[in-house]
């Protein structure tokens, strides 16, 4: 099966791009959503995070305090590194299981903000980077999540630069509110169908 990764800086619009692929019938694995789900239901992961980051990031019902967790890891590189050392392997295993459930698809997509940083790109055939100007990306996130520009910057600095993402990617989609998204997605969709066919 052909495995495609989609990534991009915060606010680039990678989820919007994935929704278009989804409308074309392509299964999408949202790694960030999966990570949040695992952090609330995978008991081994919960235990590891409590031990390394602190019991206080969960309440008595094992519900993760996402705001507190975010503040801790985006302000402390050591805490972020520790958390990721448990989260990334758990997501990788979950992704493997998900692939098995979608074995009949022509190709599948994994969407992740930190695709290169986590090393997940090594298990994929091609990677697409969704790109947009920084000012536009930050404005989108501030409006979407009702957070300050300073907080968006802190999240952004935890990721490799958009320029690096573009250089590492096999394909680039521009989402700058000027170029149309759907034609770019359709072009890649057709290429991926041909690549998937040639891989059979």
C-alpha positions in Angstrom: 0.0 0.0 0.0 1.2 3.5 -0.8 1.6 5.6 2.3 1.6 9.4 2.1 2.4 11.9 4.9 0.9 15.4 5.1 2.6 18.0 7.3 3.0 21.7 7.6 3.6 24.5 10.1 1.0 25.4 12.6 -1.9 27.1 10.8 -0.8 26.0 7.4 -4.1 24.3 6.6 -3.0 20.7 6.5 -6.3 19.5 8.0 -8.2 21.4 5.4 -6.2 19.7 2.7 -6.8 16.3 4.3 -10.5 16.9 4.3 -10.4 17.4 0.5 -8.5 14.1 0.2 -11.1 12.5 2.5 -13.9 13.7 0.1 -12.1 11.8 -2.6 -12.4 8.6 -0.5 -8.9 8.5 0.9 -8.6 7.2 4.5 -6.8 9.8 6.7 -5.0 9.0 10.0 -4.8 12.2 12.1 -1.7 11.6 14.2 -2.3 14.5 16.6 -5.9 13.4 17.3 -4.7 9.8 17.8 -2.0 11.1 20.2 -4.6 12.9 22.3 -6.9 9.9 22.3 -4.0 7.6 23.4 -3.0 10.0 26.1 -6.5 9.5 27.6 -7.0 5.8 27.0 -3.7 4.0 26.8 -2.9 3.0 30.4 0.8 2.4 29.8 1.2 5.8 28.1 -0.7 7.5 30.9 1.5 5.8 33.5 4.7 6.9 31.7 3.5 10.5 31.4 2.5 10.7 35.0 5.8 9.3 36.1 7.9 11.6 33.9 5.9 14.8 33.7 3.8 14.6 36.9 0.5 13.2 38.2 -1.0 16.7 38.2 -1.4 16.7 34.4 -4.3 14.2 34.9 -7.3 14.6 37.2 -8.8 11.9 39.4 -10.7 10.4 36.5 -7.5 10.2 34.3 -8.7 13.1 32.1 -5.7 15.0 30.7 -5.5 18.7 31.5 -4.5 19.6 27.9 -3.9 23.3 28.7 -1.6 22.5 31.6 0.2 19.8 29.6 0.7 22.2 26.7 2.1 24.9 29.0 4.6 22.4 30.5 6.0 20.9 27.3 6.1 24.2 25.3 8.0 25.9 28.1 10.4 23.1 28.9 12.4 21.3 26.2 13.4 18.4 28.5 9.7 17.7 29.4 8.7 17.9 25.7 11.5 15.4 24.8 10.5 13.0 27.6 6.8 13.2 26.7 7.5 12.6 23.0 9.7 9.6 23.7 6.5 7.9 25.0 3.9 9.4 22.7 5.6 8.9 19.3 6.1 5.1 19.7 2.5 4.7 20.9 1.2 6.6 17.9 3.4 4.6 15.6 1.9 1.3 16.9 -1.6 2.7 16.6 -0.9 3.8 13.0 0.2 0.3 12.1 -3.0 -1.2 13.4 -5.0 1.5 11.5 -3.2 0.6 8.3 -4.4 -3.0 8.7 -7.9 -1.8 9.0 -7.6 0.2 5.7 -5.8 -2.4 3.7 -8.1 -2.2 0.7 -7.5 1.5 0.1 -5.6 2.7 -3.0 -3.4 4.8 -0.7 -3.6 6.2 2.8 -2.6 9.5 4.4 -1.0 10.2 7.7 -1.5 13.8 8.8 0.9 15.1 11.5 2.3 18.4 12.6 5.7 16.9 13.6 6.0 14.2 10.9 9.7 14.8 10.3 10.6 15.6 14.0 9.0 12.3 15.2 10.7 10.3 12.4 7.3 9.1 11.2 8.3 10.1 7.6 10.7 7.1 7.5 7.8 4.7 7.3 6.1 6.6 4.5 6.5 6.6 0.7 6.0 10.3 0.1 5.5 13.5 2.1 3.5 16.5 1.2 4.2 19.8 3.0 1.3 22.4 3.2 2.7 25.9 3.3 1.4 29.4 3.9 3.1 32.7 5.0 3.9 32.9 8.7 1.7 35.9 9.3 -1.3 34.2 7.8 -0.7 31.0 9.6 -0.4 32.7 13.0 -3.5 34.8 12.4 -5.5 31.6 11.6 -4.4 29.9 14.8 -5.0 32.9 17.0 -8.6 33.2 15.6 -9.2 29.4 15.7 -7.9 28.7 19.2 -8.3 32.1 20.8 -4.7 32.2 21.9 -2.0 34.9 21.9 0.6 35.3 19.2 3.3 34.6 21.8 1.8 31.2 22.5 1.5 30.4 18.8 5.2 31.3 18.4 6.2 29.0 21.2 4.3 26.1 19.6 5.9 27.0 16.2 9.4 27.0 17.6 8.9 23.4 18.7 8.6 22.4 15.1 11.3 22.6 12.4 10.9 25.6 10.1 8.4 25.7 7.2 11.4 26.1 4.8 13.0 22.9 6.1 9.7 21.1 5.8 9.4 22.2 2.2 13.0 21.1 1.5 12.4 17.6 3.0 9.0 17.1 1.3 8.4 15.4 -2.0 5.5 17.6 -2.9 4.3 21.1 -1.7 0.8 22.5 -1.6 0.5 26.3 -1.2 -2.4 27.5 0.9 -1.9 31.2 0.9 -5.6 32.2 0.2 -4.5 33.1 -3.4 -3.8 29.7 -5.1 -6.8 27.4 -5.2 -6.5 24.3 -3.0 -8.7 21.8 -4.8 -6.8 21.8 -8.1 -3.6 21.2 -6.3 -5.1 18.3 -4.3 -6.7 16.7 -7.4 -3.3 16.8 -9.2 -1.6 15.0 -6.3 -4.5 12.6 -6.0 -4.1 11.5 -9.6 -0.4 11.2 -9.2 -0.8 9.1 -6.1 -3.3 6.8 -7.8 -0.8 6.2 -10.6 2.0 5.6 -8.1 -0.2 3.2 -6.1 -1.0 1.3 -9.3 2.6 1.0 -10.2 3.5 -0.3 -6.7 1.0 -3.3 -7.0 
